[in-house]
Amino acid sequence: MNKLNDFEKYVILDKGTEKPFSGEYDNFYDDGLYICKQCEAPLFKSSSKFSSGSGWPSFDDALENILEVPDNDGFRIEIVCKNCGGHLGHIFKGEQMTPKNTRHCVNSVSLKFIPKDNFSKAYFAGGCFWGVEYFFEKQKGVICAISGYMGGDIPNPTYEQVCSKTTNHIETVEVSYDNSKISFEDLTKLFFEIHNFTQEDGQGPDIGPQYISAIFYNNEDEKKISNSLINQLQNNGYNVVTKLIDASQYPFYKAENYHQNYYDRKGTIPYCHIKTNRFK
């Protein structure tokens, strides 16, 4: 959790409200992503922001980390960050301001903006996506990690189809990160430290082609970095079986909602992913 100043505590923790037209993001329309000031969970895309004239940032759509709860005043609906519970503002429906007919009215001080140029994605497969997602979500500089499928032959596969071992899909985690805070190389080092990259048939007790170790690289730089780290591990005596696959050849498909944030929702920790330092 990020440290909050007194005014941020007043709004985010004590459910206060900043004055209208005073917030940093009221009249702000740059391209990027809005995340929670306290825990950095992704909340709103800039494409959903619109001018409502209310004096507070307004969004007609939200990402999955928004939770609606009855307000203490008995008639409004409060919105909070699902990840940390921080107060964001309120949601209003039926105002006919946009085709989606919804306005998330948010305090600027509850938000942090990440410019599009600082926003990158990486794709890692290291066995069951629950554990891979868990460790990347905890990494500073990572905005979010999403469990899904990649590398297969059919669009929008279900978990059951992937488990049938007939689609060629691999359980993969899409890692969205702020590249001004963390590099692809650091993410890849973490990847190699949280799973057994020497196991060919899966990961721990999870056996099958959907559980193999793989990096889906977005460009030649990512491929070069991945190969360099693999060479370091091989020089240290490891037999690395991780596959490097061109991400441009395979779209990423988000897995079912019940797979997302699995360990945090269950209140447990991964059973087949353990972090082991392998790089100096």
C-alpha positions in Angstrom: 0.0 0.0 0.0 1.2 3.5 -0.8 1.6 6.0 2.0 -1.1 8.7 2.0 -0.9 12.3 3.0 -3.5 13.8 5.3 -5.9 15.0 2.6 -5.7 11.6 0.8 -6.5 9.9 4.1 -9.5 12.2 4.5 -10.9 11.2 1.1 -9.8 7.6 0.6 -10.0 6.3 4.2 -12.5 8.6 5.8 -14.8 8.8 2.7 -14.5 12.6 2.3 -15.0 14.6 -0.9 -12.7 17.1 -2.6 -14.1 20.4 -3.7 -15.7 20.4 -7.2 -13.4 21.7 -10.1 -10.4 21.5 -7.8 -9.1 18.0 -8.6 -6.1 17.3 -10.8 -8.0 15.1 -13.3 -11.3 17.1 -13.6 -10.4 18.7 -16.9 -7.8 16.2 -18.0 -8.1 13.9 -21.0 -4.7 12.4 -21.8 -4.5 8.8 -23.0 -3.7 6.3 -20.4 -4.9 4.4 -17.4 -6.3 5.5 -14.0 -5.3 3.4 -11.0 -6.0 3.5 -7.3 -3.9 6.0 -5.4 -3.6 3.7 -2.4 -3.0 0.2 -3.9 -2.4 0.9 -7.6 -5.2 -1.5 -8.8 -6.4 -0.5 -12.3 -9.8 1.3 -12.2 -10.6 3.2 -15.3 -9.4 3.5 -18.9 -9.0 7.0 -20.3 -11.4 6.1 -23.2 -14.3 5.9 -20.7 -13.7 9.4 -19.3 -16.1 12.2 -20.3 -17.0 15.8 -19.4 -20.0 15.8 -17.2 -19.8 19.4 -15.9 -20.0 18.1 -12.4 -16.6 19.3 -11.2 -15.3 15.8 -10.6 -13.7 13.2 -13.1 -16.5 11.2 -14.7 -16.3 7.8 -16.3 -19.1 5.9 -18.0 -17.4 2.5 -17.6 -15.0 0.8 -15.2 -12.6 -2.1 -14.9 -13.2 -5.0 -12.6 -11.6 -3.5 -9.5 -14.7 -1.2 -8.8 -17.1 -2.3 -6.0 -20.5 -0.7 -5.5 -21.8 -0.5 -2.0 -24.8 1.4 -0.4 -23.7 4.8 0.9 -24.2 5.6 4.6 -26.6 8.4 3.5 -29.1 5.8 2.6 -29.8 6.8 -1.0 -26.6 7.0 -3.0 -24.3 4.2 -4.2 -20.7 4.5 -3.2 -17.9 3.1 -5.3 -14.7 1.8 -3.6 -11.6 0.0 -4.8 -12.3 -3.7 -4.6 -8.7 -4.5 -3.9 -8.1 -2.2 -0.9 -11.5 -0.7 0.0 -10.4 2.9 -0.6 -13.2 5.4 -1.2 -13.4 6.6 -4.8 -16.7 8.5 -5.1 -20.2 7.5 -6.2 -22.0 6.0 -9.2 -25.1 7.5 -10.9 -27.3 5.9 -13.5 -30.1 7.1 -15.7 -28.7 10.6 -16.4 -28.5 10.1 -20.1 -25.1 11.7 -20.4 -23.5 9.0 -22.5 -24.9 6.0 -24.4 -23.9 3.8 -21.4 -26.1 5.9 -19.2 -23.7 5.6 -16.2 -21.5 8.1 -14.4 -18.7 7.1 -12.0 -18.1 10.4 -10.2 -14.6 10.1 -8.7 -12.4 12.2 -6.5 -9.1 13.0 -8.4 -7.2 12.5 -5.2 -8.3 8.8 -5.1 -6.7 8.3 -8.5 -3.2 8.1 -10.1 -2.8 8.4 -13.8 -0.3 6.4 -15.9 0.4 7.7 -19.4 -0.1 5.4 -22.3 3.7 5.5 -23.1 4.5 4.1 -19.7 2.0 1.3 -19.9 3.3 -2.0 -21.2 2.2 -5.7 -21.3 4.2 -8.9 -21.0 3.0 -12.5 -21.2 4.3 -15.4 -19.0 3.3 -19.0 -18.7 4.7 -21.0 -15.8 2.3 -23.7 -14.9 -1.1 -23.0 -13.2 -1.8 -19.3 -13.8 -3.1 -18.9 -10.2 0.4 -18.9 -8.7 2.0 -16.9 -11.5 -0.6 -14.2 -11.3 -0.2 -14.1 -7.5 3.5 -13.3 -7.5 3.3 -10.7 -10.3 0.4 -9.0 -8.6 2.6 -8.4 -5.6 5.5 -6.9 -7.6 5.9 -3.2 -7.3 5.4 -1.5 -10.7 2.9 -4.1 -11.9 -0.5 -2.5 -12.5 -2.4 -5.8 -12.8 -1.9 -9.5 -13.7 -4.7 -11.3 -15.5 -5.0 -15.1 -15.9 -5.8 -16.4 -19.4 -4.9 -18.5 -22.3 -2.5 -18.1 -25.2 -0.9 -20.1 -28.0 -3.8 -22.1 -29.1 -5.9 -22.8 -32.2 -9.4 -21.7 -31.2 -10.7 -18.3 -30.1 -12.1 -17.6 -26.6 -11.5 -21.1 -25.2 -13.1 -22.3 -22.0 -11.2 -23.7 -19.1 -12.7 -27.1 -19.9 -11.5 -27.0 -23.5 -8.0 -26.0 -22.5 -7.9 -28.8 -19.9 -8.9 -31.3 -22.6 -5.4 -30.8 -24.1 -6.8 -30.5 -27.6 -6.6 -26.7 -28.2 -2.8 -26.1 -27.8 -3.5 -23.2 -25.4 -1.1 -22.6 -22.5 -2.3 -21.1 -19.2 -0.7 -17.6 -19.4 -0.7 -14.5 -17.3 -0.9 -11.0 -18.9 1.2 -8.6 -16.9 0.4 -4.9 -17.3 3.1 -2.8 -15.8 4.5 0.8 -15.5 7.7 0.6 -17.5 9.0 3.8 -15.7 9.0 1.7 -12.5 10.0 -1.8 -13.6 11.6 -3.3 -16.6 10.8 -6.3 -18.7 14.1 -7.8 -17.6 13.1 -7.5 -14.0 9.7 -9.1 -14.7 11.4 -12.0 -16.5 13.8 -12.5 -13.7 10.9 -12.8 -11.3 9.2 -15.3 -13.8 12.3 -17.6 -13.6 12.4 -17.3 -9.8 8.8 -18.4 -9.2 8.5 -21.7 -11.2 10.5 -24.7 -12.2 11.7 -23.9 -15.7 13.5 -27.2 -15.9 10.3 -29.3 -15.9 9.1 -30.2 -19.4 5.7 -31.8 -18.8 4.1 -29.1 -16.6 4.6 -27.6 -13.3 4.8 -29.6 -10.1 1.7 -31.8 -9.9 0.0 -30.0 -12.8 0.9 -32.1 -15.8 0.0 -31.4 -19.4 0.8 -29.1 -22.3 -1.3 -26.3 -20.9 1.1 -26.0 -18.0 4.5 -25.7 -19.8 6.9 -22.9 -19.3 6.9 -20.2 -21.9 7.4 -16.5 -22.6 5.4 -14.8 -25.3 7.7 -12.0 -26.5 6.2 -8.8 -28.0 9.4 -7.7 -29.9 13.0 -8.6 -30.6 14.2 -6.7 -27.5 12.1 -8.9 -25.2 13.3 -12.0 -27.1 16.9 -10.9 -26.7 16.5 -10.2 -23.0 14.8 -13.6 -22.4 17.5 -15.4 -24.3 20.2 -13.6 -22.2 18.6 -14.6 -18.9 18.2 -18.2 -20.2 21.9 -18.2 -21.1 22.8 -17.0 -17.6 20.7 -19.8 -16.0 22.3 -22.4 -18.3 25.8 -21.2 -17.5 24.8 -21.8 -13.8 24.0 -25.4 -14.6 20.2 -25.3 -15.2 18.6 -27.1 -18.1 16.1 -24.5 -19.2 13.1 -25.8 -21.2 11.2 -22.5 -21.4 9.8 -21.9 -24.8 10.0 -18.4 -26.5 7.0 -17.8 -28.6 6.1 -14.8 -30.8 3.2 -13.1 -29.1 2.0 -11.5 -32.4 1.0 -14.9 -33.6 -1.4 -15.6 -30.7 -4.0 -13.4 -29.1 -4.5 -13.4 -25.3 -7.8 -14.6 -24.0 -8.8 -13.7 -20.5 -9.8 -16.7 -18.4 -13.1 -17.0 -16.5 -13.7 -14.6 -13.6 -13.4 -17.3 -11.0 -9.8 -17.8 -12.0 -8.9 -14.1 -11.4 -7.1 -13.2 -8.1 -7.7 -16.8 -7.0 -5.4 -17.0 -4.0 -6.3 -13.6 -2.7 -10.0 -14.4 -2.8 -9.3 -17.8 -1.1 -7.0 -16.2 1.5 -4.3 -18.8 0.8 -0.9 -18.9 -0.9 0.4 -20.8 -4.0 1.2 -24.5 -3.4 3.3 -25.1 -6.5 5.0 -21.7 -6.9 7.7 -20.6 -4.5 10.0 -17.7 -5.0 13.7 -18.7 -5.1 16.5 -16.2 -5.8 18.4 -17.3 -8.9 20.0 -14.0 -10.1 22.6 -11.9 -8.3 
